[in-house]
Structure formats: C-alpha cells, structure tokens
Amino acid sequence: MLHALRVAENKFVIDWEDWKGWRFSGRFLIAPGNAGRILPRRLLGILWEERQRERLAAFAMRQGKPPRSPLPPRELFRGSA
C-alpha cells in the first residue's frame, strides 16, 4: 500500500536530516505540525526573492552604501491582524 501511495498519489514522508516531519502530498510540500503547505511555484518565488535581496545588498556594499531592502515585507497587517 505504501508503494501505491507513493507512485499513484505522490504521498510520502521525507526522512533526510533537516527535513524530519516534512512530507509530500500530491503537488504540495507539507510542513511539520500545522505550519502549512506550499506549492513548488511559491517556493521558487520565495527563493527568487531571497536571491534578489542578496544581490541588492552586494551591489550596495560595492557602492559603499549600507545595505537596505527596497522590497516590502510579505505580510503587512496594518493593525488588522
């Protein structure tokens, strides 16, 4: 049954070092506990954003300016959390 779930429905647990508790279910990567799930496209977007922040900080350092982040934070609650 375990093999059938893995092949047919892409449901399996990831048991590598720092990935304990993470698992796949269909197209989603599921975080441990109730942290949530993420699609590959969203994960790529997060990684792209991190890369841009690193590149902008490196550029600022080469220009002799203090590094700053021109990108706004992802979640702005503005008092309505």
Backbone torsions as a table, in degrees:
resi	resn	phi	psi	omega
1	MET	NA	-38.7	-180.0
2	LEU	-60.9	-43.2	178.8
3	HIS	-63.3	-41.0	179.8
4	ALA	-63.1	-41.7	177.6
5	LEU	-63.3	-39.8	-178.9
6	ARG	-68.3	-43.8	-176.5
7	VAL	-78.2	-49.5	-173.1
8	ALA	-78.5	-40.0	-173.3
9	GLU	-115.9	1.8	179.8
10	ASN	55.0	43.0	177.9
11	LYS	-109.7	113.2	176.4
12	PHE	-159.0	157.9	-179.1
13	VAL	-90.8	142.1	176.1
14	ILE	-96.7	122.6	-176.4
15	ASP	-119.7	30.1	176.4
16	TRP	-83.6	158.4	-174.3
17	GLU	-25.9	-81.5	-174.3
18	ASP	-82.9	2.6	-176.8
19	TRP	-102.1	14.1	-179.9
20	LYS	-56.1	132.0	178.7
21	GLY	93.4	-20.2	178.0
22	TRP	-79.3	153.3	177.5
23	ARG	-155.4	162.8	173.2
24	PHE	-101.9	143.9	172.2
25	SER	-144.3	103.1	-175.7
26	GLY	65.0	-125.0	-179.6
27	ARG	-87.7	-7.1	-172.7
28	PHE	-95.9	144.4	167.3
29	LEU	-97.9	119.2	-173.9
30	ILE	-101.1	127.1	179.6
31	ALA	-80.1	159.2	178.3
32	PRO	-65.4	153.6	179.1
33	GLY	66.2	-141.2	179.9
34	ASN	-106.2	28.5	-176.4
35	ALA	-69.3	-26.4	176.4
36	GLY	122.8	-170.6	-179.3
37	ARG	-134.9	158.2	-176.1
38	ILE	-143.1	143.2	175.8
39	LEU	-90.0	154.9	179.5
40	PRO	-56.7	-37.4	-178.8
41	ARG	-63.5	-41.1	179.0
42	ARG	-67.1	-40.3	178.5
43	LEU	-63.1	-40.3	176.0
44	LEU	-62.7	-39.2	177.9
45	GLY	-63.0	-41.3	178.2
46	ILE	-64.8	-44.1	178.8
47	LEU	-65.1	-38.0	177.5
48	TRP	-62.8	-44.4	-179.8
49	GLU	-62.0	-42.8	177.7
50	GLU	-60.9	-42.2	179.3
51	ARG	-62.9	-40.8	179.1
52	GLN	-64.8	-40.6	177.3
53	ARG	-61.0	-43.1	178.7
54	GLU	-62.9	-43.8	-179.3
55	ARG	-64.7	-40.8	179.2
56	LEU	-67.0	-38.1	178.0
57	ALA	-66.0	-42.3	178.9
58	ALA	-64.6	-40.3	178.3
59	PHE	-63.3	-43.6	179.4
60	ALA	-62.4	-40.3	179.4
61	MET	-64.6	-39.1	178.0
62	ARG	-66.2	-30.9	179.5
63	GLN	-82.6	-5.8	-179.6
64	GLY	80.9	17.9	179.7
65	LYS	-104.5	154.6	175.5
66	PRO	-69.7	141.2	-180.0
67	PRO	-67.3	140.1	176.4
68	ARG	-141.5	163.1	-178.8
69	SER	-110.0	107.4	179.3
70	PRO	-76.1	-13.9	-179.7
71	LEU	-83.4	133.6	-179.9
72	PRO	-71.4	158.8	175.2
73	PRO	-62.1	154.2	-177.1
74	ARG	-65.2	-36.8	-175.0
75	GLU	-118.9	114.2	175.6
76	LEU	-113.4	113.2	-176.4
77	PHE	-90.7	-28.9	179.5
78	ARG	48.3	46.7	174.1
79	GLY	81.0	4.2	-178.4
80	SER	-116.0	38.0	-178.9
81	ALA	-82.1	NA	NA
